[in-house]
Amino acid sequence: MMEFQGYTHPQSYFPEFPPESEWDVIIIGAGPNGLIAAAYLAKAGLKVALIERRYEVGGGLATEEILFPGYYSSMHAIYHMMVDYMPVLRDFDLGRHGLVWIKPNLQASMVFENGDSVLLTNMIEDTADSFLKYSVKDAQTFSKTMGRWRRIVKDIIAPMTFIPPMLPIEITMALQKNEVGQELLELVEQSPLDIVTSMFENDRVRAMLLYNICMWGLDPRETGVGLFVALYLDRMMNKCYCQGGSHKFANSLGREIVQAGGVILDSSQVNDIIMEGGKATGVFLWEGRTLKAKAIISTLDPQTTFNDLVGADNLPASLKESVDGWKYDKWSLNTLHVVSEEQPRYLPRDGWASEAFMTIFGFESMDQMLEHWDNVVAGKLDTSIMGGHATCESFWDSHLVRVPPEHAHRQVSFFQHHAPYNLEGGWEAKGPEIEEAILQKWAKYAPNMKKENIVQTNQETPVDIEIRFPNMRYGSIKHGDYKPIQLGCFRPNQECSSGKTPIEGLYTGGASNYPGGCVLGGGGYLIANKVAEELGVTKWWKPTKEMERCTKTYLEG
Ligand SMILES: Cc1cc2nc3c(=O)[nH]c(=O)nc-3n(C[C@H](O)[C@H](O)[C@H](O)COP(=O)(O)OP(=O)(O)OC[C@H]3O[C@@H](n4cnc5c(N)ncnc54)[C@H](O)[C@@H]3O)c2cc1C
């Protein structure tokens, strides 16, 4: 047996993890962005340590036995919107690790009490067909517009997710050069609500479109975020499910990191970023280890990275001001996970509506939806007007139910709704009554979801999200609000949006950096590029064809 002296914590008893060590790159947080950054940099030959406070890698990609025993659920990211574009999937050919994406044609249905339904499908024509029941004009507008918006997303917005941020003036000048760019510029200035109400006349169609556009936390009345209307609609028509659960994506990246010689240190929290002579030189972990590196990448939110880990006293004044002014998401998500004897069967006369990847219910009008969102921003939840979305995960993926044969018919689903972190009365006190209200609502729109059908439940509130991920402060699923001054080259602020911070040796690349939250694959990819350039390492990867075409056609010259 080896002898270990001076070790303060049993976890240090691994020769590969000595109490003090030297690395090229340390990455804080093994969510999607940290994993992606680590995979690229480790394969570039750098000595990389990826540090994660939880027992497992993945962050928002977790799939866990939240409904115990034997029922698995992807509690956070489940709708993967950027599978068509993420460079990491192609650069690493992650299919080799058994990663399989499912893209259903019926992406979403919105169901109503009287049995009506509106559908959003991958195929533009099927969505237009569904709108036709309510408005011929809306069906025609959607067909014409969505084709053009798809082009805007394909040519410009999606590839730009993986290209370093530009100043608004530079983007405006570049995009003015041709019609596709000009149409995008016109959209940018408007609010999601203005765009939807000026283009579409039917209330049900409007409600369906607005829900999909704003469900990731976009304020429907905020101007200057109109580009997200095209982006989210297109991407919500193209979202994918990760077979086996989202954790598969995280695991396949983990394998790449280890195969390339990187080290993943799980159950290890970074307590401090070590500062020497104004430079970030390493990190100090909660079990007493010290790791030193040439570059430290944090994927955590700005207040955790700068105020807590670097220390407010070590920050230049302008950085301190922007970090303190950072606004977290206006609303969070509350999720009720359920095991049931049968999958939910919804009211609509159209049987197909019950087989959607995502089923939206609870709202009978667009105004009701807006009222619910206004309540949430004000810290209130009126369960009588509340709505949200549900997915029966095991309908898409039987791997999630791993129980003896007599129970193998059971299904795993969740209902999720926008919710305030600071709920009036508090989540601990109000949680049970909200759960009861959700179950009643679910049974109203899917009559078989009555008590006898429910085997088990588990609610994850906004407060629980923050406990699980302290970097999702106030339950901020995107690590920070989407408002024009926190987007593009202003995310998280102008000094740090390229990933390089004013503190030498310290870089940032999580959801609070450009391009933003959700599993976009952008933050991790961009920071890997930046750090490879800074450390003078040859990149083994190239920009995707889409990125090259976007740069040549729209951004250059
Ligand atoms: C309920 C919910 C539903 C969601 N649904 C979707 C969805 O369907 N689709 C989608 O695209 N996105 C979804 N998201 C958002 C998505 O999960 C996040 O935006 C995304 O995971 C952010 O990735 P990240 O790598 O930047 O950070 P994170 O995923 O937050 O990862 C950060 C990691 O850092 C770790 N960490 C924190 N502090 C420390 C420390 N001091 N030391 C070491 N490690 C630390 C955390 O444990 C975590 O693993 C959802 C989020 C939630 C909460």
The ligand as a Gaussian input file, in Angstrom:
#p B3LYP/6-31G(d) Opt

LIG

0 1
 C      -35.872000      22.451000     -14.681000
 C      -34.997000      22.801000     -15.849000
 C      -35.383000      22.436000     -17.122000
 C      -34.580000      22.737000     -18.215000
 N      -34.958000      22.303000     -19.458000
 C      -34.144000      22.520000     -20.508000
 C      -34.450000      21.945000     -21.776000
 O      -35.411000      21.186000     -21.915000
 N      -33.618000      22.238000     -22.808000
 C      -32.499000      23.009000     -22.665000
 O      -31.766000      23.217000     -23.646000
 N      -32.181000      23.549000     -21.467000
 C      -32.959000      23.312000     -20.387000
 N      -32.615000      23.811000     -19.160000
 C      -31.472000      24.745000     -19.059000
 C      -30.113000      24.047000     -19.109000
 O      -30.126000      22.912000     -18.261000
 C      -29.010000      25.009000     -18.640000
 O      -29.143000      26.281000     -19.228000
 C      -27.656000      24.413000     -19.011000
 O      -27.474000      23.197000     -18.305000
 C      -26.499000      25.352000     -18.668000
 O      -25.290000      24.675000     -18.940000
 P      -23.919000      25.083000     -18.236000
 O      -22.914000      24.061000     -18.610000
 O      -23.598000      26.492000     -18.581000
 O      -24.199000      25.054000     -16.682000
 P      -24.829000      23.956000     -15.704000
 O      -25.565000      22.925000     -16.473000
 O      -25.556000      24.732000     -14.675000
 O      -23.565000      23.259000     -15.061000
 C      -22.764000      23.882000     -14.087000
 C      -22.125000      22.796000     -13.252000
 O      -21.258000      23.398000     -12.274000
 C      -21.356000      22.679000     -11.070000
 N      -20.894000      23.553000      -9.982000
 C      -21.573000      24.555000      -9.388000
 N      -20.802000      25.164000      -8.478000
 C      -19.598000      24.528000      -8.504000
 C      -18.374000      24.707000      -7.810000
 N      -18.208000      25.684000      -6.905000
 N      -17.344000      23.859000      -8.063000
 C      -17.479000      22.864000      -8.980000
 N      -18.619000      22.668000      -9.688000
 C      -19.660000      23.500000      -9.465000
 C      -22.815000      22.312000     -10.989000
 O      -23.020000      21.219000     -10.107000
 C      -23.120000      21.982000     -12.448000
 O      -22.918000      20.617000     -12.716000
 C      -33.371000      23.471000     -18.040000
 C      -32.961000      23.808000     -16.760000
 C      -33.760000      23.476000     -15.668000
 C      -33.289000      23.843000     -14.296000

